[in-house]
Amino acid sequence: MNSYNENLHSSVLSSLESQEMTKKQLSSQLSTSMFTLYYAEGAEIVAQEKLDATAKLYKEQQHINNVVVTNKNMADNLLLSANQQKTYVTQAVTNMAVCASNIQIASNSIVRLASDIGSIYSIVNAADYGTQIYQQTLEAYNLINKTAYNAELTSQYAMEATASISEVSTSVVADGAKLTNSSVNNLLQVTTSDLTATTAVLTVDNDTRAKASIATRAAEGAIKCCEVEYNASKKAYTYNNEQFNQSLIVEVPKNFDPSVGSFTVSFDSYKSPFTPEDRDPATQNKGLANPILSYNIILVKDSKKSFFNASTAEDLVGNQDQCKSIPATQKPDDKGKYRATIAYKSLRDADNDPLVLGENYVAFLLIMFTEAYKKEINTFDEYLSAPSEIFSLAYTLKSAKDIATSRNHSEDLSKVTFNVEKEELKSSEIDYRCFFLPYTDNLSTNEDLQTLESKIETMELDEEIKTVDAEIKALTEEIEILNSSAQANAEAAKNSKDPDQDKQRNNSLKSALAEAKEKLRIAKAQLTDLNAKLKEVKEKSPKPVKNTNAFFFNLNLAENIPAGNFTSAKHKTTSNQEFEVHIDGTTTDNFGNPLIEDKNYIPVILSYYKGSEILKTRYKNSLSDWQNTPPIPYSTKPKSEITN
């Protein structure tokens, strides 16, 4: 390899390594900001839940206090009425006693008068019977007897009234009213004190919620900035990889199964810097027309990539166990790309070792040139690309499906059930962890962060399309004006006295028109490319999800949730592929907070490898499709109450 090629290869390698390192650093920053946002959102959710509970308590205590205030007013009125009753009844007893005494005196006098009139009647009856005096005396006698009877009856009523009014327990009622009023006053002091204390707590909780919200908004801004920077570094690496490294990419499926799985290595076809048209017609060598002999893919351990060179790569060409060769006769796809699908265990690495799950590898592309091409460019070196991005192969655990809930008797409040496809691992090596994510509003959602990159790209492309559209419109108008000017100049040239000047003006218009048409062609081609890119971005953007209000959550966060904040599932007795998670009063959400009555939660199942630490890198944990799992309301009420 000549010094120019060596320097160029060294520069490309250095640039890609630097950008890959930058991408790793930004990825680390993104992970840090991700955890910061996660715990900030957790703090805000806790603060909001506490604020809601305090607000509910405040509302209840306010209602109780209002009821006690009403009772206090009633107790005051009752005490006032009881005291008035006591005063009036005491006066009535005195007055009734005096009244009864006076009535008794009057009754006694009437009785004595009746006795005297009776004596008179006896005398008149004996001496003057039948006379006028006798009739008058008899009439007086009858009237006085009736009056005496009424007097005795009135006296009896007076005594009974005196006895009845004396029996009224006004003192007991007054004492009871006083005690009731005192008790209600004490209760009012307690409820007022509780309401005041709850008001203070409500103020503190509201401040805590506001501070947590501010911290969450700051974390949201930080993670968006980190994500933008990370995406920018990915684009920069991708661009440089496309321009200087044949766009060499290794694509490993998201859910990789070694028994039936494979991965893909793609790269751009080689474009020679020289074309056959650049060759001297007198030269007989035709190597520029077909420069490539074969493309060769070699896998190297990441720890040894710095020691891998073109000489070592050339020694492996032809070895089917260590080198995947693609002959030049095989045509690339419509985009000029080659794609090689490599089955696991079908290819060994450069050290002739079988591919190991969990090991970090890179791919190199060795392009073998034809001898004719080498002679024509007077360079006899093969082309070895820079290493691809690091990749590793890991068995992806099966994700939980068909997540549902059911309720039983009061001892078993509720449970979550789900199915998992059969795994080759032992059941003791896999832990199915169930998390309950609070389904809240007013937080940066998982959908917002996942679609951030596509939204930014879409906005950028929309702006570029608007700019190009405006340019096309301006160029179209300019061409129309130039055509009109050319026609007008042609008409004026018929009667012109200076044909040279008209010819010069006409040539100038033709030149301007040709230049405008070329610009219009370029702008239309650019618009076509932009529309194609916009369509591609929209196709690659994340698909819509059902749980649009779910807060930010992913596999990395799930793997780092502490043991007290999840519940491990157990096999159902009827099937080895069905699992259930029991929920009781001690079950918490993913932040470690007790589940709240009637609040919605998203059940999330993490398939987690808990086998040997040495083999841990060979397995990749997986999450259930929680973004499309319907939230469930937590409730300890019997099913009949929920139905009613």
Legacy VTK file of the C-alpha trace (Angstrom):
# vtk DataFile Version 3.0
C-alpha trace
ASCII
DATASET POLYDATA
POINTS 644 float
0.000 0.000 0.000
1.465 3.365 -0.992
1.833 6.216 1.458
-1.205 8.081 0.111
-3.473 5.082 0.572
-1.982 4.415 3.978
-2.590 7.985 5.109
-6.108 7.978 3.666
-6.944 4.658 5.312
-5.465 5.881 8.592
-7.505 9.094 8.422
-10.734 7.224 7.689
-10.046 4.744 10.485
-9.205 7.540 12.931
-12.296 9.539 11.947
-14.662 6.594 12.316
-13.098 5.508 15.610
-13.348 9.065 16.949
-16.983 9.350 15.929
-17.787 5.929 17.337
-16.151 6.942 20.620
-18.129 10.195 20.613
-21.300 8.233 19.963
-20.533 5.928 22.900
-19.936 8.920 25.185
-23.172 10.550 24.077
-24.955 7.227 24.513
-23.646 7.101 28.081
-24.857 10.668 28.669
-28.224 9.726 27.199
-28.465 6.757 29.565
-27.602 8.993 32.513
-30.214 11.563 31.516
-32.674 8.711 30.975
-32.300 7.540 34.585
-32.436 11.139 35.798
-35.724 11.630 33.962
-37.069 8.303 35.206
-36.457 9.123 38.870
-37.602 12.733 38.390
-40.866 11.460 36.929
-41.102 8.989 39.800
-40.691 11.818 42.308
-43.328 13.870 40.492
-45.744 10.933 40.391
-45.233 10.330 44.123
-45.684 14.044 44.847
-48.840 14.126 42.730
-50.253 11.032 44.423
-49.532 12.533 47.853
-51.064 15.848 46.766
-54.166 14.047 45.491
-54.486 12.099 48.751
-54.039 15.284 50.811
-56.530 17.160 48.633
-59.029 14.329 49.092
-58.432 14.388 52.857
-58.764 18.181 52.868
-62.077 17.959 51.010
-63.388 15.387 53.477
-62.208 17.353 56.502
-63.642 20.553 55.064
-67.003 18.830 54.680
-66.785 17.494 58.246
-65.818 20.931 59.531
-68.773 22.505 57.706
-71.096 19.933 59.278
-69.615 20.608 62.736
-70.030 24.367 62.231
-73.696 23.781 61.393
-74.047 21.601 64.483
-72.288 24.296 66.520
-74.889 26.843 65.430
-77.659 24.384 66.317
-76.021 23.663 69.705
-75.795 27.411 70.465
-79.456 27.871 69.601
-80.346 24.795 71.644
-78.457 26.092 74.697
-80.133 29.491 74.390
-83.574 27.861 74.093
-82.876 25.542 77.031
-81.818 28.431 79.281
-84.885 30.409 78.254
-87.047 27.364 78.890
-85.517 26.946 82.332
-86.224 30.575 83.222
-89.761 30.539 81.864
-90.663 27.178 83.406
-89.347 28.252 86.823
-91.488 31.408 86.608
-94.442 29.327 85.457
-94.074 26.996 88.453
-94.138 29.967 90.818
-97.050 31.592 89.057
-99.020 28.346 88.923
-98.467 27.723 92.627
-99.789 31.190 93.491
-102.679 30.666 91.090
-103.582 27.312 92.660
-103.427 28.821 96.146
-105.734 31.680 95.177
-108.139 29.330 93.460
-108.193 27.104 96.556
-109.000 30.099 98.780
-111.799 31.162 96.439
-113.076 27.613 96.309
-113.158 27.351 100.115
-115.140 30.632 100.340
-117.659 29.421 97.755
-118.068 26.113 99.585
-118.792 27.930 102.872
-121.270 30.202 101.073
-122.949 27.162 99.594
-123.195 25.666 103.078
-124.874 28.820 104.414
-127.301 28.979 101.501
-128.107 25.333 102.092
-129.031 26.093 105.701
-131.197 28.998 104.530
-132.865 26.755 101.982
-133.673 24.217 104.688
-135.317 26.886 106.871
-137.326 28.382 103.963
-138.324 24.903 102.817
-139.702 24.191 106.231
-141.410 27.553 106.834
-142.420 28.929 103.430
-142.645 25.971 101.104
-144.256 26.834 97.837
-144.060 30.565 98.293
-142.206 33.035 96.128
-139.404 33.251 98.702
-139.118 29.466 98.541
-138.733 29.533 94.743
-136.048 32.235 94.906
-134.228 30.368 97.681
-134.360 27.085 95.686
-132.975 28.820 92.618
-130.164 30.401 94.637
-129.463 27.036 96.274
-129.107 25.254 92.905
-126.876 27.967 91.487
-124.563 28.030 94.500
-124.214 24.239 94.441
-123.234 24.360 90.747
-120.798 27.184 91.457
-119.281 25.272 94.371
-118.831 22.194 92.117
-117.093 24.289 89.453
-114.910 25.913 92.114
-113.823 22.490 93.414
-113.161 21.335 89.834
-111.128 24.491 89.061
-109.131 23.982 92.241
-108.393 20.409 91.187
-107.243 21.607 87.717
-104.998 24.226 89.322
-103.377 21.657 91.565
-102.866 19.259 88.636
-101.343 22.081 86.519
-99.051 22.960 89.398
-97.973 19.318 89.678
-97.467 18.990 85.918
-95.394 22.148 85.539
-93.303 21.089 88.499
-92.501 17.818 86.743
-90.871 19.554 83.732
-87.046 18.789 83.968
-85.783 22.093 82.671
-82.563 21.877 84.629
-81.693 18.493 83.095
-82.440 19.827 79.606
-80.400 22.969 80.246
-77.485 20.958 81.641
-77.661 18.579 78.662
-77.761 21.478 76.219
-74.784 23.037 77.965
-72.829 19.764 77.817
-73.766 19.275 74.148
-72.712 22.808 73.322
-69.393 22.307 75.095
-68.788 18.998 73.283
-69.621 20.490 69.902
-67.290 23.416 70.648
-64.487 20.993 71.477
-65.214 18.982 68.324
-65.141 22.177 66.262
-61.750 23.068 67.713
-60.452 19.602 66.767
-61.857 19.694 63.220
-60.645 23.266 62.715
-57.200 22.300 63.967
-57.131 19.240 61.679
-58.305 21.321 58.729
-55.653 23.955 59.439
-52.956 21.266 59.675
-54.158 19.609 56.468
-54.194 23.016 54.744
-50.555 23.485 55.724
-49.713 19.986 54.482
-51.617 20.701 51.273
-49.561 23.853 50.756
-46.321 21.946 51.350
-47.411 19.097 49.058
-48.363 21.578 46.370
-44.930 23.215 46.631
-43.265 19.786 46.530
-45.304 18.877 43.453
-44.325 22.152 41.790
-40.621 21.607 42.529
-40.830 17.992 41.310
-42.549 19.206 38.158
-39.797 21.764 37.550
-37.140 19.078 38.053
-39.005 16.768 35.645
-39.275 19.482 32.989
-35.540 20.130 33.346
-34.824 16.394 33.009
-37.087 16.223 29.952
-35.183 19.068 28.349
-31.855 17.445 29.203
-32.774 14.062 27.747
-34.128 15.669 24.581
-30.891 17.599 24.162
-28.882 14.424 24.783
-31.029 12.512 22.332
-30.612 15.192 19.682
-26.822 15.157 20.182
-26.746 11.366 20.139
-28.830 11.204 16.968
-26.568 13.835 15.403
-23.501 11.729 16.242
-25.218 8.655 14.748
-25.968 10.572 11.576
-22.399 11.858 11.390
-21.022 8.346 11.814
-23.499 6.969 9.271
-22.611 9.700 6.782
-18.862 9.147 7.148
-19.386 5.399 7.008
-21.316 5.838 3.756
-18.742 8.162 2.233
-15.491 6.527 3.337
-16.248 2.962 4.401
-18.581 1.546 1.753
-21.515 2.004 4.182
-20.467 -1.219 5.908
-23.225 -2.174 8.380
-23.983 -5.292 10.404
-27.670 -5.732 11.205
-28.631 -8.168 13.970
-32.374 -8.937 14.371
-34.017 -7.436 17.435
-35.167 -10.878 18.596
-32.261 -13.187 17.835
-32.542 -16.960 18.233
-29.227 -18.793 17.605
-30.934 -22.043 16.624
-32.638 -20.514 13.585
-31.260 -16.976 13.524
-28.988 -15.115 11.164
-27.629 -11.609 10.738
-27.014 -9.423 7.721
-23.918 -7.572 6.513
-24.625 -4.861 3.956
-22.299 -2.541 2.040
-22.225 -0.356 -1.051
-20.805 -1.596 -4.295
-17.357 -0.256 -5.146
-17.275 2.836 -7.361
-14.029 3.270 -9.181
-12.620 6.811 -9.190
-11.869 6.284 -12.886
-14.268 5.374 -15.663
-13.552 3.737 -19.017
-14.137 7.137 -20.628
-11.120 8.455 -18.722
-8.861 5.906 -20.425
-6.741 6.853 -23.404
-8.345 5.318 -26.516
-4.968 4.007 -27.544
-4.666 1.965 -24.337
-5.621 -1.637 -24.825
-6.144 -2.455 -21.108
-9.852 -2.537 -20.255
-9.580 -3.025 -16.485
-11.556 0.131 -15.706
-14.745 -1.441 -17.031
-14.727 -4.349 -14.539
-12.522 -3.479 -11.543
-13.915 -5.902 -8.947
-13.001 -9.559 -8.606
-14.908 -10.263 -5.351
-16.184 -8.806 -2.082
-15.122 -10.619 1.072
-16.592 -10.309 4.580
-14.455 -11.315 7.558
-15.534 -11.235 11.212
-12.954 -10.211 13.816
-13.105 -10.033 17.610
-13.406 -6.430 18.750
-10.390 -6.865 21.023
-8.222 -7.775 17.993
-9.526 -5.376 15.336
-6.565 -3.006 15.706
-4.196 -5.842 14.744
-6.142 -6.967 11.696
-4.679 -5.869 8.363
-5.063 -6.416 4.636
-2.361 -9.089 4.524
-4.157 -11.194 7.136
-7.451 -10.662 5.349
-5.993 -11.785 1.993
-4.768 -14.995 3.588
-8.352 -15.834 4.599
-9.874 -15.300 1.158
-11.057 -18.608 -0.251
-11.579 -20.149 3.190
-15.365 -20.572 3.284
-15.358 -21.166 7.027
-13.770 -17.789 7.797
-14.575 -15.610 4.830
-17.904 -14.882 3.174
-17.157 -14.126 -0.473
-19.487 -12.438 -2.946
-18.344 -12.636 -6.577
-18.484 -9.536 -8.744
-20.834 -11.373 -11.074
-23.531 -11.038 -8.420
-25.379 -7.792 -9.035
-26.262 -5.346 -6.244
-29.833 -4.220 -5.550
-31.496 -1.129 -6.999
-29.727 1.098 -4.476
-26.290 -0.304 -5.341
-26.024 -2.321 -2.129
-24.950 -5.855 -1.428
-26.556 -7.804 1.402
-25.049 -10.997 2.742
-27.133 -13.093 5.146
-24.914 -15.083 7.504
-26.408 -17.881 9.568
-25.134 -18.338 13.105
-22.422 -21.040 13.282
-22.018 -21.004 9.495
-19.002 -18.685 9.698
-16.012 -18.560 12.022
-14.069 -15.470 12.995
-10.581 -14.525 11.760
-8.991 -16.663 14.508
-10.916 -19.695 13.233
-12.978 -19.695 16.417
-16.739 -20.268 16.249
-18.905 -17.242 16.946
-19.725 -17.018 20.639
-22.892 -15.498 22.039
-22.166 -12.331 23.993
-18.765 -11.743 22.348
-18.153 -8.359 20.678
-17.239 -8.537 16.992
-16.610 -6.218 14.048
-16.855 -6.912 10.334
-14.213 -6.041 7.728
-14.807 -5.791 4.012
-11.931 -6.831 1.738
-12.420 -5.840 -1.892
-10.328 -7.891 -4.331
-9.509 -6.077 -7.598
-8.865 -7.649 -10.964
-5.280 -7.756 -12.184
-6.263 -5.684 -15.227
-7.633 -2.934 -12.994
-4.529 -2.996 -10.785
-2.297 -2.639 -13.790
-4.334 0.207 -15.226
-4.267 2.263 -12.003
-0.725 1.067 -11.276
-1.636 0.025 -7.718
-1.528 -3.604 -6.695
-3.029 -3.393 -3.231
-6.424 -4.726 -2.276
-8.884 -2.517 -0.416
-9.569 -3.287 3.263
-12.314 -1.266 4.871
-12.298 0.158 8.355
-14.080 -2.041 10.932
-17.836 -1.832 11.202
-19.613 -0.824 14.360
-19.282 -3.300 17.214
-22.004 -5.926 17.295
-22.706 -8.987 19.379
-25.066 -11.930 19.114
-27.265 -12.738 22.111
-30.228 -15.019 22.586
-33.335 -12.876 23.136
-35.688 -14.269 25.745
-39.311 -14.707 24.704
-41.642 -11.842 25.616
-44.857 -12.271 27.580
-48.101 -12.144 25.612
-51.854 -12.190 26.249
-51.567 -10.219 29.488
-54.906 -10.209 31.329
-56.322 -9.724 34.822
-58.813 -11.654 36.926
-60.405 -11.302 40.351
-61.229 -13.987 42.909
-62.459 -14.061 46.504
-61.384 -11.471 49.087
-58.261 -13.403 50.126
-56.924 -13.236 46.568
-57.863 -9.707 45.492
-56.667 -9.962 41.910
-53.957 -11.366 39.688
-52.264 -10.863 36.339
-52.010 -13.785 33.941
-49.922 -14.127 30.762
-48.440 -16.652 28.336
-44.834 -17.173 27.210
-43.570 -19.369 24.387
-41.509 -22.362 25.425
-37.865 -21.578 26.212
-34.892 -23.902 25.880
-33.545 -22.644 29.206
-34.467 -24.122 32.565
-37.345 -22.422 34.354
-35.001 -21.678 37.272
-32.831 -19.544 34.948
-35.631 -17.157 33.941
-37.490 -14.738 36.171
-40.688 -13.154 34.852
-40.933 -9.875 36.719
-44.176 -7.930 36.798
-44.135 -4.141 37.164
-47.118 -1.848 37.553
-46.523 1.484 35.818
-48.781 4.356 36.956
-50.745 5.637 33.983
-50.612 9.397 34.521
-50.996 12.632 32.568
-48.874 15.783 32.284
-45.566 13.929 31.911
-43.242 13.603 28.967
-44.524 10.446 27.363
-42.570 7.524 26.019
-44.078 8.243 22.599
-42.743 11.836 22.685
-39.163 10.684 23.196
-39.334 7.763 20.771
-40.704 9.930 17.964
-38.471 12.928 18.692
-35.872 12.034 16.047
-38.436 11.336 13.315
-40.335 14.536 14.190
-37.142 16.608 13.908
-36.209 14.968 10.596
-39.737 15.471 9.287
-39.703 19.150 10.267
-36.296 19.673 8.649
-37.384 17.961 5.425
-40.659 19.918 5.376
-38.715 23.176 5.653
-36.305 22.123 2.889
-39.229 21.103 0.661
-40.866 24.509 1.225
-37.594 26.254 0.318
-37.140 24.185 -2.853
-40.797 24.705 -3.803
-40.305 28.443 -3.487
-37.119 28.211 -5.576
-38.922 26.213 -8.287
-41.717 28.759 -8.353
-39.226 31.643 -8.645
-37.278 29.871 -11.400
-40.477 29.115 -13.317
-41.448 32.781 -13.190
-37.919 33.775 -14.204
-38.042 31.424 -17.226
-41.393 32.886 -18.267
-39.961 36.397 -18.050
-36.863 35.390 -20.008
-39.013 33.761 -22.709
-41.112 36.898 -22.968
-37.976 39.029 -23.156
-36.518 36.772 -25.855
-39.678 37.091 -27.942
-39.770 40.825 -27.489
-36.085 41.067 -28.442
-36.731 38.979 -31.546
-39.543 41.325 -32.612
-37.376 44.387 -31.927
-34.470 42.912 -33.901
-36.508 42.996 -37.112
-36.465 46.791 -37.140
-33.160 47.235 -35.331
-30.328 49.282 -36.828
-27.666 47.561 -34.696
-27.819 43.786 -35.373
-24.618 43.079 -33.432
-26.030 44.514 -30.263
-29.305 42.593 -30.774
-27.362 39.407 -31.353
-25.339 39.976 -28.189
-28.537 40.635 -26.196
-30.157 37.553 -27.668
-27.152 35.397 -26.752
-27.243 36.788 -23.224
-30.940 35.922 -22.868
-30.338 32.416 -24.223
-27.500 31.914 -21.743
-29.632 33.162 -18.849
-32.540 30.983 -19.993
-30.333 27.886 -20.229
-28.886 28.592 -16.791
-32.388 29.058 -15.294
-33.587 25.817 -16.892
-30.584 23.944 -15.505
-31.259 25.354 -12.040
-34.908 24.352 -12.407
-33.904 20.818 -13.371
-31.584 20.558 -10.378
-34.272 21.970 -8.053
-36.886 19.501 -9.302
-34.458 16.618 -8.871
-33.697 17.867 -5.363
-37.421 18.084 -4.619
-37.894 14.494 -5.783
-35.061 13.344 -3.511
-36.484 15.274 -0.540
-39.941 13.799 -1.018
-38.420 10.317 -1.208
-36.457 10.955 2.011
-39.597 12.293 3.712
-41.525 9.185 2.725
-38.705 6.973 4.012
-38.559 8.848 7.345
-42.319 8.500 7.807
-42.138 4.792 7.012
-39.323 4.278 9.533
-40.943 6.397 12.260
-42.299 4.446 15.271
-45.776 3.049 14.859
-48.635 4.605 16.873
-49.271 3.039 20.285
-52.383 2.724 22.420
-50.920 4.016 25.701
-50.089 7.492 24.422
-49.910 8.940 27.959
-47.449 6.354 29.301
-44.341 7.954 30.790
-40.803 7.180 29.636
-39.848 3.541 30.216
-37.659 0.965 28.473
-35.735 -2.277 28.910
-32.677 -0.641 30.462
-34.804 0.987 33.185
-36.730 -2.228 33.810
-33.518 -4.210 34.307
-32.383 -1.803 37.046
-35.571 -1.690 39.123
-34.790 -2.992 42.651
-36.265 -6.232 43.980
-38.880 -4.641 46.248
-40.589 -2.877 43.360
-41.675 -5.880 41.289
-43.461 -9.199 41.769
-42.137 -12.437 40.297
-44.618 -14.593 38.405
-45.272 -18.247 39.125
-46.336 -21.154 36.907
-50.011 -21.923 36.798
-50.710 -25.469 37.885
-52.528 -26.266 34.659
-49.806 -25.270 32.171
-46.065 -24.723 32.012
-46.470 -21.877 29.518
-49.011 -19.887 31.558
-47.962 -17.699 34.468
-49.738 -15.618 37.067
-48.816 -12.756 39.380
-50.797 -12.382 42.597
-51.703 -8.897 43.760
-52.404 -8.073 47.406
-52.201 -5.159 49.797
-48.396 -5.260 49.832
-47.974 -4.983 46.053
-46.269 -1.774 44.898
-45.753 0.066 41.644
-42.381 0.260 39.902
-41.328 3.156 42.167
-42.052 1.191 45.343
-45.291 3.023 46.239
-48.408 1.117 47.364
-51.060 0.731 44.683
-53.825 3.331 44.951
-57.502 2.466 44.859
-59.198 3.042 41.475
-55.966 4.246 39.843
-54.924 2.854 36.446
-51.705 0.874 36.068
-50.018 -0.750 33.058
-48.857 -4.315 33.806
-45.378 -4.871 32.324
-43.615 -8.241 32.223
-39.792 -8.409 32.036
-38.300 -11.724 30.904
-35.057 -11.663 32.918
-32.139 -14.106 32.772
-31.014 -14.975 36.304
-28.666 -17.845 35.555
-24.871 -17.914 35.749
-23.159 -14.499 35.758
-20.533 -15.859 33.375
-23.180 -16.647 30.759
-25.237 -13.501 31.364
-23.875 -11.669 28.310
-25.146 -14.444 26.052
-28.746 -13.639 26.811
-30.797 -10.538 26.176
-33.774 -9.738 28.375
-37.048 -8.634 26.827
-40.110 -6.572 27.758
-43.723 -7.249 26.957
-45.484 -4.892 24.566
-46.446 -2.589 27.427
-47.172 0.407 25.183
-50.167 -1.478 23.765
-51.236 -3.300 26.950
-54.536 -1.849 28.290
-54.172 -0.179 31.718
-56.015 -1.871 34.587
-57.719 -0.114 37.534
-56.493 -1.353 40.900
-59.348 -2.065 43.308
-59.785 -4.028 46.540
-63.570 -3.918 46.295
-65.498 -7.142 45.704
-66.420 -7.801 42.114
-70.126 -7.303 42.890
-69.447 -3.769 44.128
-67.410 -2.951 41.007
-70.236 -4.254 38.806
-72.810 -2.204 40.672
LINES 1 645
644 0 1 2 3 4 5 6 7 8 9 10 11 12 13 14 15 16 17 18 19 20 21 22 23 24 25 26 27 28 29 30 31 32 33 34 35 36 37 38 39 40 41 42 43 44 45 46 47 48 49 50 51 52 53 54 55 56 57 58 59 60 61 62 63 64 65 66 67 68 69 70 71 72 73 74 75 76 77 78 79 80 81 82 83 84 85 86 87 88 89 90 91 92 93 94 95 96 97 98 99 100 101 102 103 104 105 106 107 108 109 110 111 112 113 114 115 116 117 118 119 120 121 122 123 124 125 126 127 128 129 130 131 132 133 134 135 136 137 138 139 140 141 142 143 144 145 146 147 148 149 150 151 152 153 154 155 156 157 158 159 160 161 162 163 164 165 166 167 168 169 170 171 172 173 174 175 176 177 178 179 180 181 182 183 184 185 186 187 188 189 190 191 192 193 194 195 196 197 198 199 200 201 202 203 204 205 206 207 208 209 210 211 212 213 214 215 216 217 218 219 220 221 222 223 224 225 226 227 228 229 230 231 232 233 234 235 236 237 238 239 240 241 242 243 244 245 246 247 248 249 250 251 252 253 254 255 256 257 258 259 260 261 262 263 264 265 266 267 268 269 270 271 272 273 274 275 276 277 278 279 280 281 282 283 284 285 286 287 288 289 290 291 292 293 294 295 296 297 298 299 300 301 302 303 304 305 306 307 308 309 310 311 312 313 314 315 316 317 318 319 320 321 322 323 324 325 326 327 328 329 330 331 332 333 334 335 336 337 338 339 340 341 342 343 344 345 346 347 348 349 350 351 352 353 354 355 356 357 358 359 360 361 362 363 364 365 366 367 368 369 370 371 372 373 374 375 376 377 378 379 380 381 382 383 384 385 386 387 388 389 390 391 392 393 394 395 396 397 398 399 400 401 402 403 404 405 406 407 408 409 410 411 412 413 414 415 416 417 418 419 420 421 422 423 424 425 426 427 428 429 430 431 432 433 434 435 436 437 438 439 440 441 442 443 444 445 446 447 448 449 450 451 452 453 454 455 456 457 458 459 460 461 462 463 464 465 466 467 468 469 470 471 472 473 474 475 476 477 478 479 480 481 482 483 484 485 486 487 488 489 490 491 492 493 494 495 496 497 498 499 500 501 502 503 504 505 506 507 508 509 510 511 512 513 514 515 516 517 518 519 520 521 522 523 524 525 526 527 528 529 530 531 532 533 534 535 536 537 538 539 540 541 542 543 544 545 546 547 548 549 550 551 552 553 554 555 556 557 558 559 560 561 562 563 564 565 566 567 568 569 570 571 572 573 574 575 576 577 578 579 580 581 582 583 584 585 586 587 588 589 590 591 592 593 594 595 596 597 598 599 600 601 602 603 604 605 606 607 608 609 610 611 612 613 614 615 616 617 618 619 620 621 622 623 624 625 626 627 628 629 630 631 632 633 634 635 636 637 638 639 640 641 642 643
